[in-house]
C-alpha cells in the first residue's frame, strides 16, 4: 500500500527542488515513488500543477504502436497508426492513476500565494536515509497517510530546515 505525503513550502521553487532530490533518491533505490506532483500558487493566486506522469503521451505512444500493428494486418499501417495515436492520447488524457487530480487542485487552492507544495505517493522508502536528505528543505506537512509517530518524525526533519539547522 502506498503512502500519501503532502508538504507545503514557503516559496514557489522549494517543492521542485525537493522533487528533484526525491527523484535522485529513487535512482539510488532509497525511495520508490508511485506518483508525484508539484503545485505552485503564484503571488497573483494562480495555481500551476506539474505532474510527473504524462498519461496523454504514454497513451498516444501505446495507441500508436497498436494502431500500426493492426494497420499492418489490414494493409493500411498509416491509417491504423494515426487512429491508434488519437485513441491512445484520448484514453491517456482521461485516465487518472496515482494521486487524484481533484484532490491536488482542491488542496492547491488552500496554499498561501507564493507557496508551493509537493504531493507524493510513496510505495516504499528507507525512511532514515530519506529524512536525512530532505531535512534541509524546511516545509510543513499538510496531509499524510503516515502514522502519527512517522508524521511527527517527518515534520521534525523538515523543521530542521525551517529553523536554519542542517
C-alpha beads as a LAMMPS data file, in Angstrom:
LAMMPS data file: protein, C-alpha beads

166 atoms
165 bonds

1 atom types
1 bond types

-500.0 500.0 xlo xhi
-500.0 500.0 ylo yhi
-500.0 500.0 zlo zhi

Masses

1 110.0

Atoms # bond

1 1 1 0.000 0.000 0.000
2 1 1 1.308 3.434 -0.929
3 1 1 1.726 6.357 1.446
4 1 1 0.471 9.835 0.600
5 1 1 2.563 12.785 1.798
6 1 1 1.829 16.456 1.034
7 1 1 4.280 19.128 2.188
8 1 1 3.855 22.919 1.880
9 1 1 6.869 25.211 1.331
10 1 1 7.032 28.953 1.826
11 1 1 8.367 29.749 -1.639
12 1 1 7.476 28.881 -5.221
13 1 1 10.616 26.883 -6.023
14 1 1 11.246 24.693 -2.977
15 1 1 8.768 21.928 -3.934
16 1 1 10.521 21.479 -7.302
17 1 1 13.890 21.285 -5.521
18 1 1 12.518 18.586 -3.208
19 1 1 11.072 16.674 -6.174
20 1 1 14.500 16.649 -7.830
21 1 1 16.011 15.351 -4.584
22 1 1 13.358 12.617 -4.335
23 1 1 13.980 11.559 -7.943
24 1 1 17.694 11.324 -7.124
25 1 1 16.864 9.144 -4.110
26 1 1 14.694 6.989 -6.347
27 1 1 17.612 6.440 -8.744
28 1 1 19.651 5.357 -5.697
29 1 1 16.871 2.860 -4.777
30 1 1 16.215 4.551 -1.430
31 1 1 12.701 5.535 -2.460
32 1 1 10.022 4.142 -4.773
33 1 1 7.614 6.856 -5.957
34 1 1 4.325 5.754 -7.465
35 1 1 3.348 9.319 -8.350
36 1 1 4.376 12.881 -7.565
37 1 1 3.092 16.352 -8.354
38 1 1 4.191 19.893 -7.599
39 1 1 1.655 22.666 -7.092
40 1 1 2.679 26.312 -7.152
41 1 1 0.423 29.171 -6.134
42 1 1 1.843 32.320 -7.680
43 1 1 1.842 35.695 -5.937
44 1 1 -1.197 36.541 -8.082
45 1 1 -3.003 33.465 -6.702
46 1 1 -2.876 31.394 -9.902
47 1 1 -2.474 27.618 -9.403
48 1 1 0.081 25.710 -11.528
49 1 1 0.216 21.901 -11.345
50 1 1 3.104 19.828 -12.694
51 1 1 2.699 16.058 -12.539
52 1 1 5.464 13.537 -13.092
53 1 1 3.304 11.161 -15.123
54 1 1 2.127 12.293 -18.556
55 1 1 -0.536 9.738 -19.395
56 1 1 -1.516 11.510 -22.613
57 1 1 1.928 10.912 -24.120
58 1 1 2.111 7.350 -22.789
59 1 1 -1.351 6.582 -24.166
60 1 1 -0.511 8.103 -27.538
61 1 1 2.674 6.057 -27.882
62 1 1 0.955 2.842 -26.848
63 1 1 -2.056 3.532 -29.074
64 1 1 0.196 4.407 -31.992
65 1 1 2.064 1.111 -31.664
66 1 1 -1.111 -0.994 -31.518
67 1 1 -2.730 1.023 -34.316
68 1 1 0.326 0.492 -36.525
69 1 1 0.272 -3.229 -35.794
70 1 1 -3.434 -3.523 -36.639
71 1 1 -2.892 -1.326 -39.706
72 1 1 -0.209 -3.723 -40.959
73 1 1 -2.611 -6.624 -40.562
74 1 1 -5.348 -4.819 -42.520
75 1 1 -2.945 -3.324 -45.130
76 1 1 -3.222 0.315 -44.072
77 1 1 -0.481 0.947 -41.486
78 1 1 -0.554 4.755 -41.709
79 1 1 -4.288 4.991 -41.038
80 1 1 -4.043 2.408 -38.250
81 1 1 -1.129 4.280 -36.657
82 1 1 -2.984 7.625 -36.787
83 1 1 -6.191 6.155 -35.351
84 1 1 -4.277 4.369 -32.596
85 1 1 -2.333 7.539 -31.761
86 1 1 -5.513 9.583 -31.359
87 1 1 -7.369 6.872 -29.422
88 1 1 -4.383 6.330 -27.106
89 1 1 -3.957 10.047 -26.446
90 1 1 -7.648 10.440 -25.606
91 1 1 -7.674 7.449 -23.266
92 1 1 -4.475 8.672 -21.591
93 1 1 -5.964 12.137 -21.118
94 1 1 -8.957 10.764 -19.227
95 1 1 -7.119 8.105 -17.226
96 1 1 -6.248 9.094 -13.673
97 1 1 -3.825 6.940 -11.755
98 1 1 -1.858 7.797 -8.679
99 1 1 -2.820 10.927 -6.776
100 1 1 -6.349 12.130 -7.524
101 1 1 -6.268 15.283 -9.673
102 1 1 -9.248 16.836 -7.888
103 1 1 -7.530 16.351 -4.523
104 1 1 -4.421 18.109 -5.873
105 1 1 -6.486 21.035 -7.191
106 1 1 -8.548 21.395 -4.006
107 1 1 -5.526 21.369 -1.706
108 1 1 -3.628 23.647 -4.111
109 1 1 -6.380 26.246 -3.698
110 1 1 -5.635 26.374 0.053
111 1 1 -1.967 27.303 -0.429
112 1 1 -0.843 30.787 0.504
113 1 1 0.156 32.884 -2.556
114 1 1 3.881 32.499 -3.166
115 1 1 3.946 28.971 -1.714
116 1 1 4.441 25.591 -3.362
117 1 1 3.607 22.049 -2.289
118 1 1 4.800 18.607 -3.232
119 1 1 2.369 15.700 -3.384
120 1 1 3.977 12.260 -3.271
121 1 1 2.621 8.748 -3.323
122 1 1 5.412 6.541 -1.985
123 1 1 5.375 2.765 -2.447
124 1 1 8.329 2.185 -0.152
125 1 1 11.329 4.032 1.258
126 1 1 14.343 3.793 3.501
127 1 1 12.995 6.372 5.984
128 1 1 16.140 7.259 7.918
129 1 1 18.158 7.990 4.757
130 1 1 15.318 9.835 3.020
131 1 1 14.621 12.020 6.081
132 1 1 18.321 12.845 6.316
133 1 1 18.392 14.009 2.689
134 1 1 15.276 16.202 2.851
135 1 1 15.855 17.690 6.294
136 1 1 17.435 20.867 4.953
137 1 1 14.429 21.934 2.869
138 1 1 12.010 23.041 5.581
139 1 1 8.299 22.868 4.966
140 1 1 5.125 21.902 6.768
141 1 1 3.256 18.600 6.475
142 1 1 -0.255 19.349 5.155
143 1 1 -1.663 15.849 4.686
144 1 1 -0.332 12.339 5.082
145 1 1 -1.414 8.753 5.475
146 1 1 1.576 8.064 7.739
147 1 1 1.110 7.018 11.345
148 1 1 1.156 9.900 13.836
149 1 1 4.620 8.803 15.002
150 1 1 6.070 8.724 11.467
151 1 1 4.379 12.026 10.592
152 1 1 5.999 13.609 13.662
153 1 1 9.427 12.291 12.558
154 1 1 8.895 13.772 9.095
155 1 1 7.813 17.146 10.491
156 1 1 10.791 17.121 12.877
157 1 1 13.173 16.548 9.965
158 1 1 11.506 19.336 7.984
159 1 1 11.678 21.666 10.995
160 1 1 15.471 21.440 10.879
161 1 1 15.305 23.246 7.545
162 1 1 12.692 25.702 8.849
163 1 1 14.918 26.743 11.738
164 1 1 18.058 27.034 9.614
165 1 1 19.752 23.929 11.052
166 1 1 21.232 21.355 8.721

Bonds

1 1 1 2
2 1 2 3
3 1 3 4
4 1 4 5
5 1 5 6
6 1 6 7
7 1 7 8
8 1 8 9
9 1 9 10
10 1 10 11
11 1 11 12
12 1 12 13
13 1 13 14
14 1 14 15
15 1 15 16
16 1 16 17
17 1 17 18
18 1 18 19
19 1 19 20
20 1 20 21
21 1 21 22
22 1 22 23
23 1 23 24
24 1 24 25
25 1 25 26
26 1 26 27
27 1 27 28
28 1 28 29
29 1 29 30
30 1 30 31
31 1 31 32
32 1 32 33
33 1 33 34
34 1 34 35
35 1 35 36
36 1 36 37
37 1 37 38
38 1 38 39
39 1 39 40
40 1 40 41
41 1 41 42
42 1 42 43
43 1 43 44
44 1 44 45
45 1 45 46
46 1 46 47
47 1 47 48
48 1 48 49
49 1 49 50
50 1 50 51
51 1 51 52
52 1 52 53
53 1 53 54
54 1 54 55
55 1 55 56
56 1 56 57
57 1 57 58
58 1 58 59
59 1 59 60
60 1 60 61
61 1 61 62
62 1 62 63
63 1 63 64
64 1 64 65
65 1 65 66
66 1 66 67
67 1 67 68
68 1 68 69
69 1 69 70
70 1 70 71
71 1 71 72
72 1 72 73
73 1 73 74
74 1 74 75
75 1 75 76
76 1 76 77
77 1 77 78
78 1 78 79
79 1 79 80
80 1 80 81
81 1 81 82
82 1 82 83
83 1 83 84
84 1 84 85
85 1 85 86
86 1 86 87
87 1 87 88
88 1 88 89
89 1 89 90
90 1 90 91
91 1 91 92
92 1 92 93
93 1 93 94
94 1 94 95
95 1 95 96
96 1 96 97
97 1 97 98
98 1 98 99
99 1 99 100
100 1 100 101
101 1 101 102
102 1 102 103
103 1 103 104
104 1 104 105
105 1 105 106
106 1 106 107
107 1 107 108
108 1 108 109
109 1 109 110
110 1 110 111
111 1 111 112
112 1 112 113
113 1 113 114
114 1 114 115
115 1 115 116
116 1 116 117
117 1 117 118
118 1 118 119
119 1 119 120
120 1 120 121
121 1 121 122
122 1 122 123
123 1 123 124
124 1 124 125
125 1 125 126
126 1 126 127
127 1 127 128
128 1 128 129
129 1 129 130
130 1 130 131
131 1 131 132
132 1 132 133
133 1 133 134
134 1 134 135
135 1 135 136
136 1 136 137
137 1 137 138
138 1 138 139
139 1 139 140
140 1 140 141
141 1 141 142
142 1 142 143
143 1 143 144
144 1 144 145
145 1 145 146
146 1 146 147
147 1 147 148
148 1 148 149
149 1 149 150
150 1 150 151
151 1 151 152
152 1 152 153
153 1 153 154
154 1 154 155
155 1 155 156
156 1 156 157
157 1 157 158
158 1 158 159
159 1 159 160
160 1 160 161
161 1 161 162
162 1 162 163
163 1 163 164
164 1 164 165
165 1 165 166
